[in-house]
Amino acid sequence: MSTRSYPLTGYGPRRRSAWSRLTARDSVVWRLDWLILLSALALSVIGSILVYSATRNRTELNQGDPYYFLLRHVIFLLVGFALMGVTIWLGHRRLRGAVPVMYGLSVFLAVLVLTPLGATINGSRAWLNLGGGFTIQPAEFIKITVILGMAMMLAAKVDAGDRAYPDHRTVLNALGMAALPIAVILLMPDLGSVMVLVIIVLGVLLASGASNRWVLGLILAGTGGAILVWALGVLDEYQINRFAAFANPALDPSGVGYNTNQARIAIGSGGLTGKGLFEGTQTTGQFVPEQQTDFVFSVAGEELGFVGGGLIILLLGVLIWRACRIARESSELYGTVVAAGIVSWFAFQAFENIGMALGIMPVAGLPLPFVSYGGTSMFAVWIAVGLLQSIRTQKPIAAP
């Protein structure tokens, strides 16, 4: 006969309240990486302020409403935050089974960009027109599906205990899976996204434990491919001009080199603490094109100075550091590879975006993660944060 006693208020053992379950040490909330979450939120808030500063006076863009871009940016942030929550709830392991469908859908959307449904912005046909002034950029979602797809293939036999590392056939199949969307994006052409995807592939291979010969071979193949693309004239004229302006900053400062020259002037004029929020003359005077997207860092440099720009870099560094820790501590190769792919994506894209504003990298049309204006980019980076949190919060798989 059981001697266990129960409270008089009901039958059976007392169930913990929803709040108790939520705040318990074994709850998902307790296990979240709050440094990643708070860093991403801080970057998004800073981005909202910078987007507002860059667009409040641009009546030709904001339809006469100074809050037009700010409100849309905040809506994108809220939707992205919700997508992160859904991703954590589903979990990276459950999403593993849906990767083939996600991969096929993202490639299909990318192919649609090449049809009359595609929209050309700033010389690149990389967007899909949804109507009502809304567009999506399928390449942002492809970054996620390539990471998940390669991780699924490379980790399958290792996590099952059949091998200690991916064999050559598995690596070849994973590279073939990544090659298809990269080829489609190259046809747009969206060279910036191709660069990010190549870095993601290299990062994923390194994290998977695949032979270093694959990494070296890809670097050599990529170099040869870049030379071939240049020789065959695959790149559009505006892309060639961007590389020419990067190689020679004095080339056509009022033409192809205008954006980078004005961005450097804006950042340099900010000094240590900046000219003050909403007081930047370059920003207010609308001298730097695309300040709400590709060149948003120039707003921070001018109005917040070295301190503000350094804060953005610091927050990105904290986020990437914590993501590296999640990759290292994951109990399964699949989680390690997914986290490593996200680290490669965020680190390179942030370096490229800030680098092109400073003139140390060629202009490639890449947004600054969490900061730049753009719905698809915001959705993608918050989904990536959800994947990182899922890897950290989900308990290890019990040994068979």
C-alpha positions, 0 to 999 in steps of 0.5 A, spaced: 500 500 500 502 506 498 504 511 503 504 517 498 499 523 500 496 528 496 493 535 497 486 535 499 485 540 493 485 535 487 487 528 486 494 525 484 500 529 485 500 536 484 502 539 478 507 545 477 504 551 474 505 554 468 510 559 470 514 554 475 515 550 469 517 555 465 522 558 470 525 551 472 532 550 472 531 544 467 526 549 462 528 551 455 528 558 458 533 557 463 537 553 458 537 559 453 543 562 451 541 569 453 548 572 451 546 571 444 539 573 444 540 579 448 546 581 443 541 580 437 536 584 440 541 589 441 543 589 434 536 589 432 534 595 436 540 599 434 539 597 427 532 600 427 534 607 430 540 607 424 534 605 419 530 611 421 536 616 421 537 614 414 530 614 411 526 619 415 528 625 410 528 621 404 521 623 401 523 619 394 523 613 398 519 613 404 512 616 401 512 622 405 512 618 411 518 619 416 516 612 420 515 608 413 521 604 414 522 604 421 515 601 422 516 596 417 523 594 420 520 593 427 515 589 423 520 585 420 523 584 427 517 582 430 516 576 425 523 574 425 523 573 433 516 569 432 520 565 427 525 564 432 520 561 437 517 557 432 524 554 430 526 553 438 519 549 439 520 545 433 527 543 434 533 542 429 532 535 430 525 535 428 527 540 422 532 535 420 526 530 417 523 536 413 530 539 410 529 535 403 522 539 403 525 546 405 531 545 400 526 544 394 522 549 396 528 554 397 531 552 390 524 553 387 523 560 389 530 562 387 529 559 380 522 563 380 527 569 380 529 568 373 522 568 371 518 574 369 516 574 377 523 576 379 525 583 380 531 587 379 534 592 384 540 595 384 542 591 378 541 584 381 535 580 379 535 577 386 528 578 389 521 575 388 516 580 387 510 578 391 506 584 390 503 590 394 510 593 394 513 586 398 519 582 395 523 576 398 530 574 397 530 567 396 538 566 397 537 568 404 533 562 405 538 558 401 543 559 406 539 556 412 537 550 407 544 549 405 547 549 412 541 544 414 542 540 408 549 539 408 549 538 416 544 532 415 548 528 410 555 529 413 553 527 420 548 521 418 553 516 418 557 519 424 551 520 429 549 513 427 555 510 430 557 507 423 563 512 422 568 517 425 568 522 420 564 523 413 567 519 407 569 521 400 562 519 397 558 523 403 562 529 402 561 529 394 554 528 395 553 534 400 557 538 395 553 536 389 547 538 394 550 545 395 552 546 388 545 547 385 542 553 389 549 556 388 549 555 380 542 558 380 544 564 384 550 565 380 545 566 374 541 572 377 547 574 378 548 575 386 555 574 387 555 577 394 550 571 396 554 566 392 561 568 396 557 567 403 555 560 401 562 558 399 564 560 405 558 556 409 560 550 405 568 551 407 566 552 414 561 546 414 566 541 411 571 543 416 567 542 422 564 536 420 571 532 420 572 531 412 579 530 409 582 537 409 584 535 402 576 537 400 577 544 403 584 545 399 581 542 393 575 547 394 579 553 395 583 551 388 577 550 384 573 556 387 579 560 385 579 557 378 572 558 377 572 565 379 578 566 373 573 562 369 567 566 370 571 573 369 574 570 363 567 568 360 564 574 362 558 571 366 559 577 371 555 584 369 558 590 368 556 593 374 559 588 378 566 588 374 566 596 376 565 594 383 571 590 383 575 595 379 573 601 384 575 596 390 582 595 386 583 602 385 579 607 390 581 613 386 577 610 379 571 614 378 570 617 384 563 620 382 561 614 378 562 607 380 566 609 386 561 614 389 558 609 394 564 607 398 568 614 397 562 617 401 561 612 406 568 613 408 567 620 408 561 619 413 565 614 417 571 618 418 567 624 420 564 621 426 571 621 430 571 618 436 563 619 439 560 621 432 556 627 430 550 625 434 544 621 433 540 624 427 545 630 426 550 626 421 551 631 415 552 626 410 546 622 412 541 628 413 544 630 406 543 623 403 550 623 400 551 615 401 546 611 397 543 605 400 544 607 407 538 603 410 541 597 407 548 595 405 551 602 408 548 602 414 554 602 418 556 608 415 550 611 419 553 608 425 560 611 424 558 618 422 553 619 428 555 614 433 562 615 431 568 609 433 564 608 440 558 606 436 561 602 430 565 599 435 559 597 439 556 594 433 562 590 432 563 587 439 555 585 439 557 581 433 563 578 436 559 576 442 554 573 438 559 569 434 563 567 440 557 564 443 555 560 437 562 557 436 561 555 443 555 552 442 558 548 436 563 546 440 559 543 446 554 540 441 553 532 443 552 530 436 555 532 429 549 534 426 548 540 431 556 542 431 555 542 423 549 547 423 552 551 428 559 552 425 555 553 418 551 559 422 558 562 425 561 562 418 555 565 415 554 571 420 562 572 421 563 573 413 557 577 412 558 582 417 566 582 415 564 583 408 559 589 410 563 593 414 569 592 410 566 594 404 563 601 408 571 602 410 573 600 403 577 594 405 572 589 401 569 590 395 562 592 394 558 585 394 551 588 396 550 584 403 546 586 409 549 587 416 546 581 420 540 584 424 542 591 423 540 592 415 533 594 413 530 588 409 525 583 411 528 576 408 534 578 411 531 579 418 527 573 418 533 568 416 538 571 421 533 570 427 531 563 424 538 562 425 538 564 432 533 559 433 537 554 430 543 555 435 538 556 441 535 549 439 542 546 439 543 549 446 537 547 449 535 540 447 537 535 451 543 530 448 540 523 445 541 518 450 546 512 448 543 506 445 
